[in-house]
Amino acid sequence: MQVAVSGDSIVGSVLGTFDGRRGWVSRLATRPDRRAEGIGSALLQAVEDGVRALGGRRVNLLIDAEDYPLVDYYGAHGYAAEDLIFLAKEL
């Protein structure tokens, strides 16, 4: 996990993991009033750099269908949609 701080406030955070083959961005968030300042981009880059340093060559992420506008955001950072099947089980 990495956080972005401005003064005494957290303005963004990212949770990234690495499973030995690929990285995952599990959560990326910036404070709504601080969006479009490059905070999210810097946090995303930090995950990519960390995965690369560990020998990973791929970073994956998932978005909810209701957040479809994020496709453009991540596309601007080099991510592309793939045909995948996501499975889940309610417990």
Backbone as XML, in Angstrom:
<?xml version="1.0"?>
<chain id="A" units="angstrom">
  <residue number="1" name="MET">
    <atom name="N" x="0.851" y="-1.173" z="0.000"/>
    <atom name="CA" x="0.000" y="0.000" z="0.000"/>
    <atom name="C" x="0.895" y="1.234" z="0.000"/>
  </residue>
  <residue number="2" name="GLN">
    <atom name="N" x="0.462" y="2.204" z="-0.747"/>
    <atom name="CA" x="1.169" y="3.475" z="-0.794"/>
    <atom name="C" x="0.138" y="4.577" z="-0.656"/>
  </residue>
  <residue number="3" name="VAL">
    <atom name="N" x="0.520" y="5.629" z="0.044"/>
    <atom name="CA" x="-0.387" y="6.762" z="0.201"/>
    <atom name="C" x="0.278" y="8.021" z="-0.326"/>
  </residue>
  <residue number="4" name="ALA">
    <atom name="N" x="-0.559" y="8.939" z="-0.770"/>
    <atom name="CA" x="-0.114" y="10.270" z="-1.167"/>
    <atom name="C" x="-0.610" y="11.227" z="-0.098"/>
  </residue>
  <residue number="5" name="VAL">
    <atom name="N" x="0.289" y="12.055" z="0.391"/>
    <atom name="CA" x="-0.023" y="12.963" z="1.490"/>
    <atom name="C" x="0.218" y="14.391" z="1.046"/>
  </residue>
  <residue number="6" name="SER">
    <atom name="N" x="-0.665" y="15.269" z="1.450"/>
    <atom name="CA" x="-0.502" y="16.702" z="1.243"/>
    <atom name="C" x="-0.736" y="17.361" z="2.592"/>
  </residue>
  <residue number="7" name="GLY">
    <atom name="N" x="0.301" y="17.970" z="3.120"/>
    <atom name="CA" x="0.185" y="18.527" z="4.467"/>
    <atom name="C" x="-0.028" y="17.399" z="5.454"/>
  </residue>
  <residue number="8" name="ASP">
    <atom name="N" x="-1.104" y="17.470" z="6.207"/>
    <atom name="CA" x="-1.404" y="16.410" z="7.169"/>
    <atom name="C" x="-2.590" y="15.557" z="6.727"/>
  </residue>
  <residue number="9" name="SER">
    <atom name="N" x="-2.913" y="15.592" z="5.415"/>
    <atom name="CA" x="-4.052" y="14.846" z="4.890"/>
    <atom name="C" x="-3.616" y="13.796" z="3.870"/>
  </residue>
  <residue number="10" name="ILE">
    <atom name="N" x="-4.259" y="12.640" z="3.924"/>
    <atom name="CA" x="-4.080" y="11.639" z="2.874"/>
    <atom name="C" x="-4.971" y="12.048" z="1.709"/>
  </residue>
  <residue number="11" name="VAL">
    <atom name="N" x="-4.384" y="12.173" z="0.517"/>
    <atom name="CA" x="-5.147" y="12.609" z="-0.648"/>
    <atom name="C" x="-5.301" y="11.506" z="-1.691"/>
  </residue>
  <residue number="12" name="GLY">
    <atom name="N" x="-4.640" y="10.378" z="-1.460"/>
    <atom name="CA" x="-4.762" y="9.257" z="-2.379"/>
    <atom name="C" x="-4.106" y="8.028" z="-1.793"/>
  </residue>
  <residue number="13" name="SER">
    <atom name="N" x="-4.520" y="6.869" z="-2.309"/>
    <atom name="CA" x="-3.900" y="5.619" z="-1.870"/>
    <atom name="C" x="-4.053" y="4.566" z="-2.956"/>
  </residue>
  <residue number="14" name="VAL">
    <atom name="N" x="-3.165" y="3.598" z="-2.918"/>
    <atom name="CA" x="-3.230" y="2.476" z="-3.846"/>
    <atom name="C" x="-2.824" y="1.216" z="-3.098"/>
  </residue>
  <residue number="15" name="LEU">
    <atom name="N" x="-3.503" y="0.142" z="-3.394"/>
    <atom name="CA" x="-3.146" y="-1.172" z="-2.880"/>
    <atom name="C" x="-2.785" y="-2.031" z="-4.074"/>
  </residue>
  <residue number="16" name="GLY">
    <atom name="N" x="-1.532" y="-2.398" z="-4.160"/>
    <atom name="CA" x="-1.056" y="-3.243" z="-5.239"/>
    <atom name="C" x="-0.433" y="-4.498" z="-4.659"/>
  </residue>
  <residue number="17" name="THR">
    <atom name="N" x="-0.556" y="-5.608" z="-5.387"/>
    <atom name="CA" x="0.032" y="-6.869" z="-4.946"/>
    <atom name="C" x="0.796" y="-7.507" z="-6.104"/>
  </residue>
  <residue number="18" name="PHE">
    <atom name="N" x="1.628" y="-8.476" z="-5.760"/>
    <atom name="CA" x="2.406" y="-9.210" z="-6.752"/>
    <atom name="C" x="2.368" y="-10.679" z="-6.370"/>
  </residue>
  <residue number="19" name="ASP">
    <atom name="N" x="1.970" y="-11.538" z="-7.297"/>
    <atom name="CA" x="1.822" y="-12.968" z="-6.994"/>
    <atom name="C" x="2.978" y="-13.809" z="-7.523"/>
  </residue>
  <residue number="20" name="GLY">
    <atom name="N" x="4.059" y="-13.166" z="-7.906"/>
    <atom name="CA" x="5.205" y="-13.887" z="-8.443"/>
    <atom name="C" x="5.247" y="-13.908" z="-9.957"/>
  </residue>
  <residue number="21" name="ARG">
    <atom name="N" x="4.117" y="-13.639" z="-10.594"/>
    <atom name="CA" x="4.052" y="-13.580" z="-12.059"/>
    <atom name="C" x="3.528" y="-12.244" z="-12.549"/>
  </residue>
  <residue number="22" name="ARG">
    <atom name="N" x="2.562" y="-11.713" z="-11.851"/>
    <atom name="CA" x="1.940" y="-10.469" z="-12.301"/>
    <atom name="C" x="1.511" y="-9.639" z="-11.100"/>
  </residue>
  <residue number="23" name="GLY">
    <atom name="N" x="1.374" y="-8.368" z="-11.354"/>
    <atom name="CA" x="0.903" y="-7.458" z="-10.324"/>
    <atom name="C" x="-0.582" y="-7.218" z="-10.475"/>
  </residue>
  <residue number="24" name="TRP">
    <atom name="N" x="-1.183" y="-6.784" z="-9.394"/>
    <atom name="CA" x="-2.600" y="-6.415" z="-9.382"/>
    <atom name="C" x="-2.765" y="-5.072" z="-8.704"/>
  </residue>
  <residue number="25" name="VAL">
    <atom name="N" x="-3.567" y="-4.220" z="-9.301"/>
    <atom name="CA" x="-4.009" y="-3.008" z="-8.632"/>
    <atom name="C" x="-5.369" y="-3.349" z="-8.038"/>
  </residue>
  <residue number="26" name="SER">
    <atom name="N" x="-5.412" y="-3.464" z="-6.730"/>
    <atom name="CA" x="-6.659" y="-3.844" z="-6.066"/>
    <atom name="C" x="-7.540" y="-2.641" z="-5.793"/>
  </residue>
  <residue number="27" name="ARG">
    <atom name="N" x="-6.954" y="-1.562" z="-5.383"/>
    <atom name="CA" x="-7.698" y="-0.337" z="-5.120"/>
    <atom name="C" x="-6.816" y="0.859" z="-5.447"/>
  </residue>
  <residue number="28" name="LEU">
    <atom name="N" x="-7.388" y="1.839" z="-6.106"/>
    <atom name="CA" x="-6.715" y="3.105" z="-6.383"/>
    <atom name="C" x="-7.741" y="4.189" z="-6.145"/>
  </residue>
  <residue number="29" name="ALA">
    <atom name="N" x="-7.412" y="5.129" z="-5.278"/>
    <atom name="CA" x="-8.382" y="6.180" z="-4.958"/>
    <atom name="C" x="-7.667" y="7.496" z="-4.709"/>
  </residue>
  <residue number="30" name="THR">
    <atom name="N" x="-8.310" y="8.564" z="-5.143"/>
    <atom name="CA" x="-7.854" y="9.900" z="-4.776"/>
    <atom name="C" x="-9.036" y="10.649" z="-4.195"/>
  </residue>
  <residue number="31" name="ARG">
    <atom name="N" x="-8.737" y="11.575" z="-3.323"/>
    <atom name="CA" x="-9.798" y="12.373" z="-2.723"/>
    <atom name="C" x="-10.501" y="13.141" z="-3.837"/>
  </residue>
  <residue number="32" name="PRO">
    <atom name="N" x="-11.834" y="13.128" z="-3.862"/>
    <atom name="CA" x="-12.566" y="13.747" z="-4.977"/>
    <atom name="C" x="-12.151" y="15.182" z="-5.282"/>
  </residue>
  <residue number="33" name="ASP">
    <atom name="N" x="-11.856" y="15.961" z="-4.267"/>
    <atom name="CA" x="-11.489" y="17.358" z="-4.513"/>
    <atom name="C" x="-10.043" y="17.526" z="-4.974"/>
  </residue>
  <residue number="34" name="ARG">
    <atom name="N" x="-9.300" y="16.418" z="-5.086"/>
    <atom name="CA" x="-7.909" y="16.484" z="-5.524"/>
    <atom name="C" x="-7.676" y="15.705" z="-6.815"/>
  </residue>
  <residue number="35" name="ARG">
    <atom name="N" x="-8.757" y="15.315" z="-7.486"/>
    <atom name="CA" x="-8.621" y="14.577" z="-8.738"/>
    <atom name="C" x="-8.108" y="15.490" z="-9.845"/>
  </residue>
  <residue number="36" name="ALA">
    <atom name="N" x="-7.546" y="14.886" z="-10.877"/>
    <atom name="CA" x="-6.985" y="15.593" z="-12.042"/>
    <atom name="C" x="-5.733" y="16.386" z="-11.675"/>
  </residue>
  <residue number="37" name="GLU">
    <atom name="N" x="-5.050" y="15.974" z="-10.603"/>
    <atom name="CA" x="-3.785" y="16.606" z="-10.214"/>
    <atom name="C" x="-2.593" y="15.674" z="-10.435"/>
  </residue>
  <residue number="38" name="GLY">
    <atom name="N" x="-2.835" y="14.476" z="-10.962"/>
    <atom name="CA" x="-1.752" y="13.530" z="-11.195"/>
    <atom name="C" x="-1.452" y="12.616" z="-10.023"/>
  </residue>
  <residue number="39" name="ILE">
    <atom name="N" x="-2.238" y="12.702" z="-8.958"/>
    <atom name="CA" x="-2.013" y="11.872" z="-7.780"/>
    <atom name="C" x="-2.242" y="10.406" z="-8.104"/>
  </residue>
  <residue number="40" name="GLY">
    <atom name="N" x="-3.368" y="10.091" z="-8.719"/>
    <atom name="CA" x="-3.665" y="8.711" z="-9.083"/>
    <atom name="C" x="-2.644" y="8.161" z="-10.066"/>
  </residue>
  <residue number="41" name="SER">
    <atom name="N" x="-2.241" y="8.976" z="-11.013"/>
    <atom name="CA" x="-1.236" y="8.543" z="-11.997"/>
    <atom name="C" x="0.082" y="8.198" z="-11.318"/>
  </residue>
  <residue number="42" name="ALA">
    <atom name="N" x="0.493" y="9.011" z="-10.351"/>
    <atom name="CA" x="1.740" y="8.746" z="-9.634"/>
    <atom name="C" x="1.634" y="7.471" z="-8.802"/>
  </residue>
  <residue number="43" name="LEU">
    <atom name="N" x="0.496" y="7.247" z="-8.180"/>
    <atom name="CA" x="0.306" y="6.038" z="-7.383"/>
    <atom name="C" x="0.288" y="4.797" z="-8.280"/>
  </residue>
  <residue number="44" name="LEU">
    <atom name="N" x="-0.375" y="4.894" z="-9.423"/>
    <atom name="CA" x="-0.399" y="3.786" z="-10.369"/>
    <atom name="C" x="1.017" y="3.478" z="-10.859"/>
  </residue>
  <residue number="45" name="GLN">
    <atom name="N" x="1.775" y="4.502" z="-11.147"/>
    <atom name="CA" x="3.164" y="4.327" z="-11.589"/>
    <atom name="C" x="3.994" y="3.650" z="-10.504"/>
  </residue>
  <residue number="46" name="ALA">
    <atom name="N" x="3.733" y="3.975" z="-9.248"/>
    <atom name="CA" x="4.468" y="3.362" z="-8.140"/>
    <atom name="C" x="4.231" y="1.857" z="-8.092"/>
  </residue>
  <residue number="47" name="VAL">
    <atom name="N" x="2.995" y="1.427" z="-8.324"/>
    <atom name="CA" x="2.708" y="-0.009" z="-8.355"/>
    <atom name="C" x="3.439" y="-0.654" z="-9.534"/>
  </residue>
  <residue number="48" name="GLU">
    <atom name="N" x="3.342" y="-0.048" z="-10.699"/>
    <atom name="CA" x="4.007" y="-0.597" z="-11.881"/>
    <atom name="C" x="5.513" y="-0.699" z="-11.662"/>
  </residue>
  <residue number="49" name="ASP">
    <atom name="N" x="6.110" y="0.321" z="-11.082"/>
    <atom name="CA" x="7.550" y="0.304" z="-10.819"/>
    <atom name="C" x="7.905" y="-0.798" z="-9.825"/>
  </residue>
  <residue number="50" name="GLY">
    <atom name="N" x="7.076" y="-0.968" z="-8.799"/>
    <atom name="CA" x="7.324" y="-2.008" z="-7.810"/>
    <atom name="C" x="7.237" y="-3.402" z="-8.404"/>
  </residue>
  <residue number="51" name="VAL">
    <atom name="N" x="6.237" y="-3.636" z="-9.243"/>
    <atom name="CA" x="6.085" y="-4.941" z="-9.893"/>
    <atom name="C" x="7.270" y="-5.195" z="-10.826"/>
  </residue>
  <residue number="52" name="ARG">
    <atom name="N" x="7.646" y="-4.186" z="-11.584"/>
    <atom name="CA" x="8.792" y="-4.314" z="-12.502"/>
    <atom name="C" x="10.067" y="-4.643" z="-11.710"/>
  </residue>
  <residue number="53" name="ALA">
    <atom name="N" x="10.276" y="-3.998" z="-10.577"/>
    <atom name="CA" x="11.467" y="-4.232" z="-9.755"/>
    <atom name="C" x="11.510" y="-5.659" z="-9.216"/>
  </residue>
  <residue number="54" name="LEU">
    <atom name="N" x="10.353" y="-6.276" z="-9.053"/>
    <atom name="CA" x="10.278" y="-7.655" z="-8.576"/>
    <atom name="C" x="10.338" y="-8.684" z="-9.712"/>
  </residue>
  <residue number="55" name="GLY">
    <atom name="N" x="10.488" y="-8.204" z="-10.941"/>
    <atom name="CA" x="10.593" y="-9.105" z="-12.082"/>
    <atom name="C" x="9.279" y="-9.343" z="-12.808"/>
  </residue>
  <residue number="56" name="GLY">
    <atom name="N" x="8.218" y="-8.684" z="-12.381"/>
    <atom name="CA" x="6.927" y="-8.831" z="-13.047"/>
    <atom name="C" x="6.898" y="-8.083" z="-14.362"/>
  </residue>
  <residue number="57" name="ARG">
    <atom name="N" x="6.108" y="-8.610" z="-15.287"/>
    <atom name="CA" x="6.019" y="-7.986" z="-16.609"/>
    <atom name="C" x="4.599" y="-7.590" z="-16.971"/>
  </residue>
  <residue number="58" name="ARG">
    <atom name="N" x="3.664" y="-7.735" z="-16.007"/>
    <atom name="CA" x="2.268" y="-7.445" z="-16.304"/>
    <atom name="C" x="1.582" y="-6.963" z="-15.032"/>
  </residue>
  <residue number="59" name="VAL">
    <atom name="N" x="0.695" y="-5.998" z="-15.200"/>
    <atom name="CA" x="-0.145" y="-5.532" z="-14.100"/>
    <atom name="C" x="-1.592" y="-5.610" z="-14.554"/>
  </residue>
  <residue number="60" name="ASN">
    <atom name="N" x="-2.424" y="-6.226" z="-13.752"/>
    <atom name="CA" x="-3.845" y="-6.369" z="-14.040"/>
    <atom name="C" x="-4.656" y="-5.518" z="-13.070"/>
  </residue>
  <residue number="61" name="LEU">
    <atom name="N" x="-5.859" y="-5.209" z="-13.474"/>
    <atom name="CA" x="-6.813" y="-4.561" z="-12.580"/>
    <atom name="C" x="-8.218" y="-4.857" z="-13.059"/>
  </residue>
  <residue number="62" name="LEU">
    <atom name="N" x="-9.164" y="-4.742" z="-12.165"/>
    <atom name="CA" x="-10.583" y="-4.926" z="-12.482"/>
    <atom name="C" x="-11.318" y="-3.648" z="-12.116"/>
  </residue>
  <residue number="63" name="ILE">
    <atom name="N" x="-12.342" y="-3.329" z="-12.884"/>
    <atom name="CA" x="-13.224" y="-2.219" z="-12.519"/>
    <atom name="C" x="-14.656" y="-2.729" z="-12.560"/>
  </residue>
  <residue number="64" name="ASP">
    <atom name="N" x="-15.506" y="-2.120" z="-11.763"/>
    <atom name="CA" x="-16.928" y="-2.448" z="-11.781"/>
    <atom name="C" x="-17.557" y="-1.861" z="-13.034"/>
  </residue>
  <residue number="65" name="ALA">
    <atom name="N" x="-18.550" y="-2.553" z="-13.568"/>
    <atom name="CA" x="-19.235" y="-2.073" z="-14.770"/>
    <atom name="C" x="-19.812" y="-0.675" z="-14.555"/>
  </residue>
  <residue number="66" name="GLU">
    <atom name="N" x="-20.229" y="-0.382" z="-13.337"/>
    <atom name="CA" x="-20.797" y="0.949" z="-13.072"/>
    <atom name="C" x="-19.733" y="2.046" z="-13.137"/>
  </residue>
  <residue number="67" name="ASP">
    <atom name="N" x="-18.469" y="1.658" z="-13.081"/>
    <atom name="CA" x="-17.363" y="2.611" z="-13.193"/>
    <atom name="C" x="-16.762" y="2.604" z="-14.592"/>
  </residue>
  <residue number="68" name="TYR">
    <atom name="N" x="-17.565" y="2.267" z="-15.586"/>
    <atom name="CA" x="-17.069" y="2.130" z="-16.953"/>
    <atom name="C" x="-16.284" y="3.344" z="-17.451"/>
  </residue>
  <residue number="69" name="PRO">
    <atom name="N" x="-16.611" y="4.570" z="-17.026"/>
    <atom name="CA" x="-15.792" y="5.701" z="-17.476"/>
    <atom name="C" x="-14.314" y="5.562" z="-17.110"/>
  </residue>
  <residue number="70" name="LEU">
    <atom name="N" x="-13.990" y="4.715" z="-16.141"/>
    <atom name="CA" x="-12.587" y="4.504" z="-15.785"/>
    <atom name="C" x="-11.801" y="3.814" z="-16.889"/>
  </residue>
  <residue number="71" name="VAL">
    <atom name="N" x="-12.491" y="3.174" z="-17.829"/>
    <atom name="CA" x="-11.790" y="2.531" z="-18.944"/>
    <atom name="C" x="-10.944" y="3.569" z="-19.672"/>
  </residue>
  <residue number="72" name="ASP">
    <atom name="N" x="-11.471" y="4.751" z="-19.886"/>
    <atom name="CA" x="-10.713" y="5.809" z="-20.559"/>
    <atom name="C" x="-9.518" y="6.255" z="-19.723"/>
  </residue>
  <residue number="73" name="TYR">
    <atom name="N" x="-9.710" y="6.371" z="-18.407"/>
    <atom name="CA" x="-8.614" y="6.774" z="-17.523"/>
    <atom name="C" x="-7.467" y="5.773" z="-17.612"/>
  </residue>
  <residue number="74" name="TYR">
    <atom name="N" x="-7.783" y="4.496" z="-17.416"/>
    <atom name="CA" x="-6.733" y="3.483" z="-17.455"/>
    <atom name="C" x="-6.181" y="3.299" z="-18.865"/>
  </residue>
  <residue number="75" name="GLY">
    <atom name="N" x="-7.019" y="3.484" z="-19.875"/>
    <atom name="CA" x="-6.541" y="3.416" z="-21.255"/>
    <atom name="C" x="-5.475" y="4.462" z="-21.532"/>
  </residue>
  <residue number="76" name="ALA">
    <atom name="N" x="-5.634" y="5.633" z="-20.948"/>
    <atom name="CA" x="-4.641" y="6.685" z="-21.111"/>
    <atom name="C" x="-3.305" y="6.323" z="-20.461"/>
  </residue>
  <residue number="77" name="HIS">
    <atom name="N" x="-3.325" y="5.323" z="-19.590"/>
    <atom name="CA" x="-2.108" y="4.857" z="-18.921"/>
    <atom name="C" x="-1.591" y="3.548" z="-19.536"/>
  </residue>
  <residue number="78" name="GLY">
    <atom name="N" x="-2.125" y="3.168" z="-20.691"/>
    <atom name="CA" x="-1.621" y="2.013" z="-21.409"/>
    <atom name="C" x="-2.335" y="0.699" z="-21.138"/>
  </residue>
  <residue number="79" name="TYR">
    <atom name="N" x="-3.399" y="0.725" z="-20.339"/>
    <atom name="CA" x="-4.147" y="-0.499" z="-20.055"/>
    <atom name="C" x="-5.202" y="-0.714" z="-21.127"/>
  </residue>
  <residue number="80" name="ALA">
    <atom name="N" x="-5.476" y="-1.976" z="-21.443"/>
    <atom name="CA" x="-6.459" y="-2.308" z="-22.469"/>
    <atom name="C" x="-7.414" y="-3.366" z="-21.938"/>
  </residue>
  <residue number="81" name="ALA">
    <atom name="N" x="-8.660" y="-3.262" z="-22.326"/>
    <atom name="CA" x="-9.656" y="-4.259" z="-21.928"/>
    <atom name="C" x="-9.358" y="-5.587" z="-22.619"/>
  </residue>
  <residue number="82" name="GLU">
    <atom name="N" x="-9.605" y="-6.678" z="-21.896"/>
    <atom name="CA" x="-9.419" y="-8.016" z="-22.434"/>
    <atom name="C" x="-10.700" y="-8.802" z="-22.221"/>
  </residue>
  <residue number="83" name="ASP">
    <atom name="N" x="-10.902" y="-9.804" z="-23.053"/>
    <atom name="CA" x="-12.036" y="-10.697" z="-22.878"/>
    <atom name="C" x="-11.689" y="-11.719" z="-21.806"/>
  </residue>
  <residue number="84" name="LEU">
    <atom name="N" x="-12.289" y="-11.567" z="-20.652"/>
    <atom name="CA" x="-12.045" y="-12.461" z="-19.527"/>
    <atom name="C" x="-13.373" y="-12.900" z="-18.937"/>
  </residue>
  <residue number="85" name="ILE">
    <atom name="N" x="-13.342" y="-13.974" z="-18.224"/>
    <atom name="CA" x="-14.516" y="-14.424" z="-17.487"/>
    <atom name="C" x="-14.196" y="-14.283" z="-16.009"/>
  </residue>
  <residue number="86" name="PHE">
    <atom name="N" x="-14.985" y="-13.521" z="-15.320"/>
    <atom name="CA" x="-14.799" y="-13.301" z="-13.890"/>
    <atom name="C" x="-15.808" y="-14.158" z="-13.155"/>
  </residue>
  <residue number="87" name="LEU">
    <atom name="N" x="-15.338" y="-14.938" z="-12.226"/>
    <atom name="CA" x="-16.211" y="-15.806" z="-11.442"/>
    <atom name="C" x="-16.215" y="-15.336" z="-9.993"/>
  </residue>
  <residue number="88" name="ALA">
    <atom name="N" x="-17.356" y="-15.439" z="-9.348"/>
    <atom name="CA" x="-17.479" y="-15.061" z="-7.939"/>
    <atom name="C" x="-18.502" y="-15.964" z="-7.276"/>
  </residue>
  <residue number="89" name="LYS">
    <atom name="N" x="-18.388" y="-16.076" z="-5.980"/>
    <atom name="CA" x="-19.320" y="-16.879" z="-5.208"/>
    <atom name="C" x="-19.739" y="-16.098" z="-3.980"/>
  </residue>
  <residue number="90" name="GLU">
    <atom name="N" x="-21.013" y="-15.896" z="-3.828"/>
    <atom name="CA" x="-21.547" y="-15.249" z="-2.635"/>
    <atom name="C" x="-21.534" y="-16.240" z="-1.489"/>
  </residue>
  <residue number="91" name="LEU">
    <atom name="N" x="-21.095" y="-15.831" z="-0.351"/>
    <atom name="CA" x="-21.070" y="-16.711" z="0.818"/>
    <atom name="C" x="-22.084" y="-16.257" z="1.867"/>
  </residue>
</chain>
